[in-house]
Amino acid sequence: MTAVTSGIPAQTRTEPTGQPVLRLHDAGVRVGGRTLWSGVQLSIGAGEFTAVLGPNGVGKSTLIKAVLGLQPLAEGEIRVLGQAPGQAGRRVGYLPQRRNFDASLRIRGTDIVAMGLDGDRWGVPLPLPERFSPRRRAARARIEEVIELVGATKYAHRPIGQCSGGEQQRLLIAQALVRRPEILLLDEPLDSLDLPNQAAVAALIGRICRVEGVSVIMVAHDVNPILGYLDRVVYLAEGGAATGTPQEVITSETLTRLYGTPIEVLRTSDGRLVVVGQPEAPARHSDRHAPASAEEADRAAG
Protein backbone atom coordinates (compact mmCIF):
# COMPACT_ATOMS: atom_id res chain seq x y z
CA MET A 1 0.00 0.00 0.00
CA THR A 2 1.16 3.51 -0.74
CA ALA A 3 0.14 5.67 2.17
CA VAL A 4 1.09 9.28 2.68
CA THR A 5 0.26 10.59 6.14
CA SER A 6 -0.13 14.06 7.66
CA GLY A 7 -3.26 14.85 5.67
CA ILE A 8 -1.85 13.64 2.33
CA PRO A 9 -4.11 11.39 0.22
CA ALA A 10 -3.42 7.64 0.21
CA GLN A 11 -3.07 5.41 -2.85
CA THR A 12 -3.52 1.65 -3.00
CA ARG A 13 -1.42 -1.24 -4.27
CA THR A 14 -1.55 -5.00 -3.95
CA GLU A 15 -0.41 -6.24 -0.56
CA PRO A 16 2.23 -9.01 -0.40
CA THR A 17 0.76 -12.50 -0.47
CA GLY A 18 0.84 -14.64 2.67
CA GLN A 19 1.41 -13.51 6.24
CA PRO A 20 3.58 -10.35 6.32
CA VAL A 21 6.91 -10.74 8.09
CA LEU A 22 6.78 -7.12 9.21
CA ARG A 23 3.72 -4.95 9.68
CA LEU A 24 3.38 -1.39 10.94
CA HIS A 25 -0.13 -0.07 11.54
CA ASP A 26 -0.55 3.67 12.23
CA ALA A 27 2.88 3.55 13.90
CA GLY A 28 4.40 6.69 15.37
CA VAL A 29 7.42 7.64 17.48
CA ARG A 30 8.11 10.68 19.64
CA VAL A 31 11.56 11.52 21.01
CA GLY A 32 12.05 14.37 23.46
CA GLY A 33 8.51 15.56 22.90
CA ARG A 34 9.01 15.78 19.13
CA THR A 35 7.11 13.56 16.71
CA LEU A 36 9.66 11.99 14.35
CA TRP A 37 7.05 10.16 12.28
CA SER A 38 3.48 9.01 12.67
CA GLY A 39 0.73 7.14 10.87
CA VAL A 40 3.17 4.76 9.18
CA GLN A 41 1.39 1.94 7.33
CA LEU A 42 3.65 -0.81 6.02
CA SER A 43 3.33 -4.51 5.20
CA ILE A 44 6.42 -6.42 4.05
CA GLY A 45 6.33 -9.96 2.66
CA ALA A 46 8.94 -12.71 2.71
CA GLY A 47 11.96 -12.03 0.51
CA GLU A 48 11.14 -8.37 -0.15
CA PHE A 49 13.75 -5.59 -0.25
CA THR A 50 12.60 -2.37 1.42
CA ALA A 51 14.52 0.90 1.75
CA VAL A 52 13.97 3.47 4.50
CA LEU A 53 14.75 6.89 3.02
CA GLY A 54 14.63 10.53 4.02
CA PRO A 55 16.84 13.46 5.04
CA ASN A 56 18.91 13.53 8.22
CA GLY A 57 17.14 13.68 11.55
CA VAL A 58 13.77 12.30 10.45
CA GLY A 59 14.08 9.02 12.38
CA LYS A 60 15.23 6.43 9.81
CA SER A 61 17.46 4.58 12.29
CA THR A 62 14.77 5.05 14.94
CA LEU A 63 12.40 3.02 12.78
CA ILE A 64 14.92 0.16 12.80
CA LYS A 65 15.21 0.49 16.60
CA ALA A 66 11.43 0.35 16.89
CA VAL A 67 11.36 -2.90 14.88
CA LEU A 68 14.05 -4.31 17.20
CA GLY A 69 12.02 -3.32 20.27
CA LEU A 70 14.63 -0.78 21.39
CA GLN A 71 12.39 2.25 20.81
CA PRO A 72 8.81 2.20 22.10
CA LEU A 73 6.02 3.47 19.89
CA ALA A 74 4.01 6.52 20.90
CA GLU A 75 1.08 5.23 18.86
CA GLY A 76 0.07 2.35 16.61
CA GLU A 77 1.47 -1.15 16.43
CA ILE A 78 4.42 -3.12 15.05
CA ARG A 79 4.31 -6.88 14.51
CA VAL A 80 7.55 -8.69 13.66
CA LEU A 81 7.02 -12.23 12.39
CA GLY A 82 3.66 -12.15 14.13
CA GLN A 83 5.15 -11.10 17.46
CA ALA A 84 5.81 -7.93 19.40
CA PRO A 85 9.12 -6.17 18.63
CA GLY A 86 12.09 -7.77 20.38
CA GLN A 87 10.41 -11.18 20.74
CA ALA A 88 11.55 -12.85 17.50
CA GLY A 89 15.13 -13.48 18.67
CA ARG A 90 17.39 -15.22 16.16
CA ARG A 91 14.81 -14.83 13.41
CA VAL A 92 15.89 -11.18 13.03
CA GLY A 93 19.41 -10.23 11.93
CA TYR A 94 20.79 -6.74 12.47
CA LEU A 95 23.78 -4.84 11.11
CA PRO A 96 24.19 -1.43 12.80
CA GLN A 97 25.86 1.55 11.18
CA ARG A 98 29.29 0.54 10.01
CA ARG A 99 32.23 0.88 12.34
CA ASN A 100 35.81 0.99 11.12
CA PHE A 101 38.22 -1.72 12.25
CA ASP A 102 41.70 -0.64 13.28
CA ALA A 103 44.30 -1.69 10.71
CA SER A 104 46.29 -3.45 13.46
CA LEU A 105 43.37 -5.66 14.53
CA ARG A 106 44.45 -9.29 14.08
CA ILE A 107 41.13 -11.10 14.53
CA ARG A 108 40.25 -13.00 11.36
CA GLY A 109 37.24 -12.42 9.18
CA THR A 110 36.02 -15.95 9.96
CA ASP A 111 36.07 -15.09 13.67
CA ILE A 112 34.01 -11.96 13.03
CA VAL A 113 31.40 -14.10 11.24
CA ALA A 114 31.48 -16.73 14.01
CA MET A 115 30.59 -14.06 16.58
CA GLY A 116 27.18 -13.94 14.91
CA LEU A 117 26.60 -17.49 16.17
CA ASP A 118 27.96 -17.35 19.69
CA GLY A 119 29.07 -13.78 20.39
CA ASP A 120 26.28 -13.39 22.93
CA ARG A 121 27.64 -16.17 25.15
CA TRP A 122 29.99 -15.85 28.09
CA GLY A 123 33.27 -17.72 28.29
CA VAL A 124 35.50 -19.51 25.82
CA PRO A 125 34.50 -22.91 24.35
CA LEU A 126 36.58 -25.90 25.39
CA PRO A 127 39.25 -26.66 22.77
CA LEU A 128 37.74 -30.01 21.73
CA PRO A 129 38.49 -31.33 18.24
CA GLU A 130 35.59 -30.77 15.85
CA ARG A 131 35.24 -34.54 15.27
CA PHE A 132 34.01 -34.88 18.88
CA SER A 133 31.42 -32.11 18.53
CA PRO A 134 28.68 -32.42 15.89
CA ARG A 135 27.39 -29.03 16.95
CA ARG A 136 30.77 -27.44 16.31
CA ARG A 137 31.04 -29.15 12.92
CA ALA A 138 27.61 -27.81 11.97
CA ALA A 139 28.58 -24.31 13.12
CA ARG A 140 31.80 -24.41 11.09
CA ALA A 141 29.90 -25.58 8.01
CA ARG A 142 27.39 -22.74 8.39
CA ILE A 143 30.16 -20.15 8.78
CA GLU A 144 31.85 -21.38 5.61
CA GLU A 145 28.50 -21.46 3.80
CA VAL A 146 27.59 -17.88 4.61
CA ILE A 147 31.09 -16.61 3.84
CA GLU A 148 30.78 -18.18 0.40
CA LEU A 149 27.30 -16.68 0.03
CA VAL A 150 28.66 -13.14 0.44
CA GLY A 151 31.68 -13.84 -1.78
CA ALA A 152 34.28 -13.48 0.97
CA THR A 153 36.01 -16.88 0.83
CA LYS A 154 39.27 -15.54 -0.62
CA TYR A 155 39.97 -13.17 2.25
CA ALA A 156 37.95 -14.52 5.19
CA HIS A 157 41.07 -15.90 6.91
CA ARG A 158 42.85 -12.56 6.61
CA PRO A 159 42.98 -10.25 9.68
CA ILE A 160 39.90 -8.04 9.51
CA GLY A 161 42.05 -4.90 9.85
CA GLN A 162 43.79 -5.78 6.58
CA CYS A 163 40.54 -6.10 4.61
CA SER A 164 39.18 -3.25 2.52
CA GLY A 165 36.00 -1.42 3.48
CA GLY A 166 33.94 -3.43 1.01
CA GLU A 167 35.46 -6.71 2.20
CA GLN A 168 34.75 -5.83 5.82
CA GLN A 169 31.15 -5.01 5.00
CA ARG A 170 30.63 -8.36 3.27
CA LEU A 171 31.96 -10.16 6.35
CA LEU A 172 29.68 -8.14 8.63
CA ILE A 173 26.69 -9.02 6.45
CA ALA A 174 27.74 -12.66 6.72
CA GLN A 175 27.82 -12.26 10.51
CA ALA A 176 24.24 -10.94 10.46
CA LEU A 177 23.13 -13.85 8.24
CA VAL A 178 24.85 -16.72 10.01
CA ARG A 179 21.85 -17.56 12.24
CA ARG A 180 19.57 -17.83 9.18
CA PRO A 181 17.34 -14.84 10.00
CA GLU A 182 14.04 -14.31 8.21
CA ILE A 183 14.39 -10.52 8.47
CA LEU A 184 17.66 -8.62 7.99
CA LEU A 185 17.84 -5.03 9.26
CA LEU A 186 20.68 -2.97 7.76
CA ASP A 187 21.50 0.55 8.96
CA GLU A 188 23.50 2.46 6.33
CA PRO A 189 25.47 -0.57 5.00
CA LEU A 190 26.79 1.45 2.03
CA ASP A 191 28.08 4.28 4.21
CA SER A 192 31.72 5.25 3.54
CA LEU A 193 32.08 2.81 0.63
CA ASP A 194 33.29 3.99 -2.76
CA LEU A 195 30.93 3.74 -5.74
CA PRO A 196 32.15 0.34 -7.06
CA ASN A 197 31.82 -1.20 -3.58
CA GLN A 198 28.41 0.41 -3.10
CA ALA A 199 27.24 -1.24 -6.33
CA ALA A 200 28.76 -4.61 -5.37
CA VAL A 201 27.29 -4.67 -1.86
CA ALA A 202 23.89 -3.49 -3.16
CA ALA A 203 23.88 -6.35 -5.68
CA LEU A 204 24.84 -8.78 -2.91
CA ILE A 205 21.94 -7.66 -0.71
CA GLY A 206 19.54 -7.96 -3.64
CA ARG A 207 20.79 -11.50 -4.29
CA ILE A 208 20.35 -12.45 -0.62
CA CYS A 209 16.68 -11.44 -0.89
CA ARG A 210 16.17 -13.63 -3.95
CA VAL A 211 18.31 -16.65 -3.09
CA GLU A 212 17.84 -16.85 0.69
CA GLY A 213 14.29 -15.49 0.82
CA VAL A 214 15.34 -13.02 3.52
CA SER A 215 13.28 -9.84 3.91
CA VAL A 216 15.67 -6.88 3.99
CA ILE A 217 14.85 -3.49 5.52
CA MET A 218 17.70 -1.10 4.80
CA VAL A 219 18.30 2.50 5.87
CA ALA A 220 19.95 4.45 3.05
CA HIS A 221 21.07 8.01 2.31
CA ASP A 222 21.25 7.49 -1.44
CA VAL A 223 18.61 5.40 -3.18
CA ASN A 224 20.45 5.13 -6.48
CA PRO A 225 22.77 2.14 -5.75
CA ILE A 226 19.82 -0.01 -4.62
CA LEU A 227 17.05 1.38 -6.82
CA GLY A 228 17.00 -1.57 -9.23
CA TYR A 229 16.61 -4.12 -6.42
CA LEU A 230 13.86 -2.49 -4.36
CA ASP A 231 10.34 -3.83 -3.93
CA ARG A 232 9.13 -0.97 -1.75
CA VAL A 233 10.17 2.27 -0.08
CA VAL A 234 9.42 3.98 3.22
CA TYR A 235 10.12 7.70 2.87
CA LEU A 236 10.11 9.70 6.12
CA ALA A 237 9.84 13.49 6.25
CA GLU A 238 8.11 16.31 8.12
CA GLY A 239 6.73 13.93 10.74
CA GLY A 240 4.89 11.86 8.12
CA ALA A 241 5.65 9.03 5.74
CA ALA A 242 5.02 7.76 2.23
CA THR A 243 5.15 4.02 1.55
CA GLY A 244 4.83 1.96 -1.61
CA THR A 245 6.87 0.96 -4.64
CA PRO A 246 9.77 3.23 -5.68
CA GLN A 247 7.74 4.23 -8.75
CA GLU A 248 4.87 5.37 -6.50
CA VAL A 249 6.86 7.13 -3.79
CA ILE A 250 9.90 8.73 -5.43
CA THR A 251 7.93 11.09 -7.64
CA SER A 252 7.56 14.85 -7.80
CA GLU A 253 3.89 14.60 -6.86
CA THR A 254 4.30 12.34 -3.82
CA LEU A 255 7.31 14.14 -2.35
CA THR A 256 5.72 17.54 -2.94
CA ARG A 257 2.65 16.42 -0.99
CA LEU A 258 4.80 14.92 1.75
CA TYR A 259 6.96 18.02 2.24
CA GLY A 260 4.30 20.60 1.47
CA THR A 261 6.77 22.39 -0.79
CA PRO A 262 7.66 21.95 -4.49
CA ILE A 263 9.98 18.98 -5.09
CA GLU A 264 11.03 17.82 -8.55
CA VAL A 265 12.34 14.32 -9.27
CA LEU A 266 14.44 13.98 -12.42
CA ARG A 267 15.94 10.87 -13.98
CA THR A 268 19.34 11.08 -15.68
CA SER A 269 20.26 9.31 -18.89
CA ASP A 270 21.90 6.49 -16.91
CA GLY A 271 18.77 5.96 -14.76
CA ARG A 272 19.91 7.75 -11.60
CA LEU A 273 17.51 9.98 -9.69
CA VAL A 274 18.17 13.63 -8.94
CA VAL A 275 15.83 15.41 -6.57
CA VAL A 276 15.54 19.20 -6.78
CA GLY A 277 14.05 21.28 -4.01
CA GLN A 278 14.40 21.98 -0.32
CA PRO A 279 14.39 20.16 2.01
CA GLU A 280 16.48 17.57 0.27
CA ALA A 281 14.98 14.25 -0.76
CA PRO A 282 16.50 10.76 -0.87
CA ALA A 283 19.01 10.95 -3.71
CA ARG A 284 21.03 13.74 -2.09
CA HIS A 285 21.76 14.74 1.52
CA SER A 286 23.42 17.81 2.96
CA ASP A 287 25.88 16.02 5.23
CA ARG A 288 27.54 14.34 2.24
CA HIS A 289 26.69 16.48 -0.79
CA ALA A 290 26.17 20.11 -1.62
CA PRO A 291 22.49 20.96 -2.17
CA ALA A 292 21.37 20.32 -5.72
CA SER A 293 20.65 23.48 -7.65
CA ALA A 294 18.35 23.59 -10.65
CA GLU A 295 21.37 24.23 -12.88
CA GLU A 296 23.20 21.18 -11.48
CA ALA A 297 20.13 19.00 -11.95
CA ASP A 298 19.75 20.17 -15.56
CA ARG A 299 23.34 19.16 -16.25
CA ALA A 300 22.81 15.76 -14.64
CA ALA A 301 19.58 15.13 -16.52
CA GLY A 302 21.26 16.01 -19.82
C-alpha positions in Angstrom: 0.0 0.0 0.0 1.2 3.5 -0.7 0.1 5.7 2.2 1.1 9.3 2.7 0.3 10.6 6.1 -0.1 14.1 7.7 -3.3 14.8 5.7 -1.9 13.6 2.3 -4.1 11.4 0.2 -3.4 7.6 0.2 -3.1 5.4 -2.8 -3.5 1.6 -3.0 -1.4 -1.2 -4.3 -1.6 -5.0 -3.9 -0.4 -6.2 -0.6 2.2 -9.0 -0.4 0.8 -12.5 -0.5 0.8 -14.6 2.7 1.4 -13.5 6.2 3.6 -10.3 6.3 6.9 -10.7 8.1 6.8 -7.1 9.2 3.7 -4.9 9.7 3.4 -1.4 10.9 -0.1 -0.1 11.5 -0.6 3.7 12.2 2.9 3.5 13.9 4.4 6.7 15.4 7.4 7.6 17.5 8.1 10.7 19.6 11.6 11.5 21.0 12.1 14.4 23.5 8.5 15.6 22.9 9.0 15.8 19.1 7.1 13.6 16.7 9.7 12.0 14.4 7.0 10.2 12.3 3.5 9.0 12.7 0.7 7.1 10.9 3.2 4.8 9.2 1.4 1.9 7.3 3.7 -0.8 6.0 3.3 -4.5 5.2 6.4 -6.4 4.0 6.3 -10.0 2.7 8.9 -12.7 2.7 12.0 -12.0 0.5 11.1 -8.4 -0.1 13.7 -5.6 -0.3 12.6 -2.4 1.4 14.5 0.9 1.7 14.0 3.5 4.5 14.8 6.9 3.0 14.6 10.5 4.0 16.8 13.5 5.0 18.9 13.5 8.2 17.1 13.7 11.5 13.8 12.3 10.4 14.1 9.0 12.4 15.2 6.4 9.8 17.5 4.6 12.3 14.8 5.1 14.9 12.4 3.0 12.8 14.9 0.2 12.8 15.2 0.5 16.6 11.4 0.3 16.9 11.4 -2.9 14.9 14.0 -4.3 17.2 12.0 -3.3 20.3 14.6 -0.8 21.4 12.4 2.3 20.8 8.8 2.2 22.1 6.0 3.5 19.9 4.0 6.5 20.9 1.1 5.2 18.9 0.1 2.4 16.6 1.5 -1.1 16.4 4.4 -3.1 15.0 4.3 -6.9 14.5 7.5 -8.7 13.7 7.0 -12.2 12.4 3.7 -12.2 14.1 5.1 -11.1 17.5 5.8 -7.9 19.4 9.1 -6.2 18.6 12.1 -7.8 20.4 10.4 -11.2 20.7 11.6 -12.9 17.5 15.1 -13.5 18.7 17.4 -15.2 16.2 14.8 -14.8 13.4 15.9 -11.2 13.0 19.4 -10.2 11.9 20.8 -6.7 12.5 23.8 -4.8 11.1 24.2 -1.4 12.8 25.9 1.5 11.2 29.3 0.5 10.0 32.2 0.9 12.3 35.8 1.0 11.1 38.2 -1.7 12.3 41.7 -0.6 13.3 44.3 -1.7 10.7 46.3 -3.4 13.5 43.4 -5.7 14.5 44.5 -9.3 14.1 41.1 -11.1 14.5 40.2 -13.0 11.4 37.2 -12.4 9.2 36.0 -15.9 10.0 36.1 -15.1 13.7 34.0 -12.0 13.0 31.4 -14.1 11.2 31.5 -16.7 14.0 30.6 -14.1 16.6 27.2 -13.9 14.9 26.6 -17.5 16.2 28.0 -17.4 19.7 29.1 -13.8 20.4 26.3 -13.4 22.9 27.6 -16.2 25.2 30.0 -15.8 28.1 33.3 -17.7 28.3 35.5 -19.5 25.8 34.5 -22.9 24.3 36.6 -25.9 25.4 39.2 -26.7 22.8 37.7 -30.0 21.7 38.5 -31.3 18.2 35.6 -30.8 15.9 35.2 -34.5 15.3 34.0 -34.9 18.9 31.4 -32.1 18.5 28.7 -32.4 15.9 27.4 -29.0 17.0 30.8 -27.4 16.3 31.0 -29.1 12.9 27.6 -27.8 12.0 28.6 -24.3 13.1 31.8 -24.4 11.1 29.9 -25.6 8.0 27.4 -22.7 8.4 30.2 -20.1 8.8 31.8 -21.4 5.6 28.5 -21.5 3.8 27.6 -17.9 4.6 31.1 -16.6 3.8 30.8 -18.2 0.4 27.3 -16.7 0.0 28.7 -13.1 0.4 31.7 -13.8 -1.8 34.3 -13.5 1.0 36.0 -16.9 0.8 39.3 -15.5 -0.6 40.0 -13.2 2.3 37.9 -14.5 5.2 41.1 -15.9 6.9 42.9 -12.6 6.6 43.0 -10.3 9.7 39.9 -8.0 9.5 42.0 -4.9 9.8 43.8 -5.8 6.6 40.5 -6.1 4.6 39.2 -3.2 2.5 36.0 -1.4 3.5 33.9 -3.4 1.0 35.5 -6.7 2.2 34.8 -5.8 5.8 31.1 -5.0 5.0 30.6 -8.4 3.3 32.0 -10.2 6.4 29.7 -8.1 8.6 26.7 -9.0 6.4 27.7 -12.7 6.7 27.8 -12.3 10.5 24.2 -10.9 10.5 23.1 -13.9 8.2 24.8 -16.7 10.0 21.8 -17.6 12.2 19.6 -17.8 9.2 17.3 -14.8 10.0 14.0 -14.3 8.2 14.4 -10.5 8.5 17.7 -8.6 8.0 17.8 -5.0 9.3 20.7 -3.0 7.8 21.5 0.6 9.0 23.5 2.5 6.3 25.5 -0.6 5.0 26.8 1.5 2.0 28.1 4.3 4.2 31.7 5.3 3.5 32.1 2.8 0.6 33.3 4.0 -2.8 30.9 3.7 -5.7 32.2 0.3 -7.1 31.8 -1.2 -3.6 28.4 0.4 -3.1 27.2 -1.2 -6.3 28.8 -4.6 -5.4 27.3 -4.7 -1.9 23.9 -3.5 -3.2 23.9 -6.4 -5.7 24.8 -8.8 -2.9 21.9 -7.7 -0.7 19.5 -8.0 -3.6 20.8 -11.5 -4.3 20.3 -12.4 -0.6 16.7 -11.4 -0.9 16.2 -13.6 -4.0 18.3 -16.6 -3.1 17.8 -16.9 0.7 14.3 -15.5 0.8 15.3 -13.0 3.5 13.3 -9.8 3.9 15.7 -6.9 4.0 14.9 -3.5 5.5 17.7 -1.1 4.8 18.3 2.5 5.9 20.0 4.4 3.0 21.1 8.0 2.3 21.3 7.5 -1.4 18.6 5.4 -3.2 20.5 5.1 -6.5 22.8 2.1 -5.8 19.8 0.0 -4.6 17.0 1.4 -6.8 17.0 -1.6 -9.2 16.6 -4.1 -6.4 13.9 -2.5 -4.4 10.3 -3.8 -3.9 9.1 -1.0 -1.7 10.2 2.3 -0.1 9.4 4.0 3.2 10.1 7.7 2.9 10.1 9.7 6.1 9.8 13.5 6.2 8.1 16.3 8.1 6.7 13.9 10.7 4.9 11.9 8.1 5.7 9.0 5.7 5.0 7.8 2.2 5.1 4.0 1.6 4.8 2.0 -1.6 6.9 1.0 -4.6 9.8 3.2 -5.7 7.7 4.2 -8.7 4.9 5.4 -6.5 6.9 7.1 -3.8 9.9 8.7 -5.4 7.9 11.1 -7.6 7.6 14.8 -7.8 3.9 14.6 -6.9 4.3 12.3 -3.8 7.3 14.1 -2.4 5.7 17.5 -2.9 2.7 16.4 -1.0 4.8 14.9 1.8 7.0 18.0 2.2 4.3 20.6 1.5 6.8 22.4 -0.8 7.7 21.9 -4.5 10.0 19.0 -5.1 11.0 17.8 -8.5 12.3 14.3 -9.3 14.4 14.0 -12.4 15.9 10.9 -14.0 19.3 11.1 -15.7 20.3 9.3 -18.9 21.9 6.5 -16.9 18.8 6.0 -14.8 19.9 7.8 -11.6 17.5 10.0 -9.7 18.2 13.6 -8.9 15.8 15.4 -6.6 15.5 19.2 -6.8 14.1 21.3 -4.0 14.4 22.0 -0.3 14.4 20.2 2.0 16.5 17.6 0.3 15.0 14.3 -0.8 16.5 10.8 -0.9 19.0 11.0 -3.7 21.0 13.7 -2.1 21.8 14.7 1.5 23.4 17.8 3.0 25.9 16.0 5.2 27.5 14.3 2.2 26.7 16.5 -0.8 26.2 20.1 -1.6 22.5 21.0 -2.2 21.4 20.3 -5.7 20.6 23.5 -7.6 18.4 23.6 -10.6 21.4 24.2 -12.9 23.2 21.2 -11.5 20.1 19.0 -11.9 19.8 20.2 -15.6 23.3 19.2 -16.3 22.8 15.8 -14.6 19.6 15.1 -16.5 21.3 16.0 -19.8 
